[in-house]
Amino acid sequence: MTEPVSPAREIAAGYATDGAALELGTVVVEGMADPSAKVRIPLAMMNRHGLIAGATGTGKTKTLQVIAEQLSAAGVPVVMADIKGDLSGLSRPGTTNDKVASRAADTGDDWTPAGSTVEFVSLGTEGIGVPIRATITSFGPILLSKVLGLNATQESVLGLIFHWADSRGLALLDLKDLRAVIAHLLSDEGKAELKGIGGVSAATAGVILRALTNLEADGGDTFFGEPEIDPSDLLRVNADGTGVITLFELGQQAARPVLFSTFLMWILADLFEFLPEAGDIDKPKLVFIFDESHLLFTDSSKAFEEQVVQTVKLIRSKGVGVFFCSQQPTDIPNEVLSQLGARIQHALRAFTPDDQKALSKTVRTYPTTKTYDLEEALTSLGTGEAIVTVLSEKGAPTPVAWTMLRAPRSLMDTIGPDAITAAATASGLQAKYGPTIDRESAYEKLNAKVLVEQAAPQASAPVPTAKKEKEEPGMVQEVLGNSAVKSFLRSAASAAGREITRSIFGTARRKR
């Protein structure tokens, strides 16, 4: 007589894989974990995106660590944000203790300490990691509007200003370039140009200029400029076949977390433009993890959300997986949430009516299950436990599994700022991105134009109006005729034919 299959093993059967997979943990039924009932995510499904959610203190960060270290071991590069400063331990082997040993026994994990190759980078030059920058031109008007807190009207005006600068060959590399362009358009000389780009009001342009000034006063000028991050540096694999984890630390930008998360969104959009189509592959080329991802969508414009949805939908075909991490699934817009194939839901709190609504909505996003009362389960999960459903190798949702997650094999603690600084200093990327480059751009060109005009001798005799209109060059001719601009155009022509092509988020890719 055949022995009946236990509920835990019946659930685990839905997570069986033929190919490589990430081990999450084991199934829990009626409070007991079955070490033989494994819960896995097929590696080939990691580019179908995912969500990691749960209240503070429920173990989300350790889940991120478990996923990142296994991806690295499987040869998949990872980009992630260390918002709270507690993921640097990924770079060191972990240490065992009674809790780790007990968790290893409950999850059937042959636990051994192991660290990963971690590249510590910072947004701008004020952090302790290798400085990473973007040019204003590449960042684009939609993402910059998100950073500046502009409304929809102001966002559209900023887009017109970008278009005006693009059309006149005025490279916007850092904040002073954009300030110079707006200041020119607000000047007596530029008022006609301002009217000619869509009837932009001087008041709106002035609001944008003040927002830029405030951003610069807060230290925002340190992460706009050159050298700009090369996407290929985020896709590195070591000689031993393991993937490099690029860890962005918040550093001095703790007061501007929205800027931090928006910058990461720009990197994702840049990767989309950089990578070729990949189709169905055995493992992703890169997995991108957004911690505290609710910051992306707080007070975001409709245009911004639409572009996030488009990016998430399309970047899967480039072989990139995106995981969002937040406290509530409701922090993520429905259009984005519907694209996330894996759900790892840690405990939720239900202390307020809004919490109860969020709990009910979360339950409805899971497949039906006869094994668990999901509303009760989601408020009863212990630390390091989660309600899980992912996509099987066939692309179908797996059964809902109350999962005891395995312990990270890397250090579950920070390594400290001194160690991070030392690692960044020794990095091969330091020589490439450490020094700041300030080449000729819009600021220098517009200033040079003003100086030339001021130095020009005034004609002693009046010039007839008709003749003057015929001979006086327009703004485009003046800028292009400037010696500094000619020098820039010559260098641009010899530098691999760089050109501006705006696409997702209005970002710009330069041919590399």
HELIX and SHEET records of a PDB file:
HELIX    1   1 PRO A    7  ALA A   13  1                                   7    
HELIX    2   2 LEU A   43  ARG A   48  5                                   6    
HELIX    3   3 LYS A   60  ALA A   73  1                                  14    
HELIX    4   4 SER A   88  SER A   91  5                                   4    
HELIX    5   5 ASP A   98  THR A  107  1                                  10    
HELIX    6   6 ILE A  136  PHE A  139  1                                   4    
HELIX    7   7 PRO A  141  LEU A  148  1                                   8    
HELIX    8   8 ALA A  152  SER A  167  1                                  16    
HELIX    9   9 LEU A  175  LEU A  186  1                                  12    
HELIX   10  10 LYS A  191  LYS A  195  1                                   5    
HELIX   11  11 ALA A  202  ALA A  217  1                                  16    
HELIX   12  12 GLY A  220  PHE A  223  5                                   4    
HELIX   13  13 PRO A  231  LEU A  234  5                                   4    
HELIX   14  14 GLY A  251  ALA A  255  5                                   5    
HELIX   15  15 PRO A  257  PHE A  274  1                                  18    
HELIX   16  16 HIS A  294  PHE A  297  1                                   4    
HELIX   17  17 LYS A  302  ILE A  315  1                                  14    
HELIX   18  18 ARG A  316  LYS A  318  5                                   3    
HELIX   19  19 PRO A  329  ASP A  331  5                                   3    
HELIX   20  20 ASN A  334  LEU A  337  1                                   4    
HELIX   21  21 PRO A  353  ARG A  364  1                                  12    
HELIX   22  22 LEU A  374  LEU A  378  1                                   5    
HELIX   23  23 PRO A  417  ALA A  426  1                                  10    
HELIX   24  24 GLN A  430  TYR A  433  1                                   4    
HELIX   25  25 ALA A  442  ALA A  455  1                                  14    
HELIX   26  26 THR A  465  GLU A  471  1                                   7    
HELIX   27  27 MET A  475  GLY A  481  1                                   7    
HELIX   28  28 SER A  483  SER A  494  1                                  12    
HELIX   29  29 ILE A  504  GLY A  506  5                                   3    
SHEET    1   A12 MET A  32  PRO A  42  0                                        
SHEET    2   A12 ALA A  21  VAL A  29 -1                                        
SHEET    3   A12 ALA A 401  LEU A 405 -1                                        
SHEET    4   A12 GLU A 385  THR A 389 -1                                        
SHEET    5   A12 ALA A 342  GLN A 345 -1                                        
SHEET    6   A12 GLY A  50  ALA A  53  1                                        
SHEET    7   A12 VAL A 320  SER A 326  1                                        
SHEET    8   A12 LEU A 286  PHE A 290  1                                        
SHEET    9   A12 VAL A  78  ASP A  82  1                                        
SHEET   10   A12 ILE A 245  GLU A 249  1                                        
SHEET   11   A12 VAL A 118  LEU A 123  1                                        
SHEET   12   A12 VAL A 130  ILE A 132  1                                        
SHEET    1   B 2 THR A 501  ARG A 502  0                                        
SHEET    2   B 2 ALA A 508  ARG A 509 -1                                        
END                                                                             
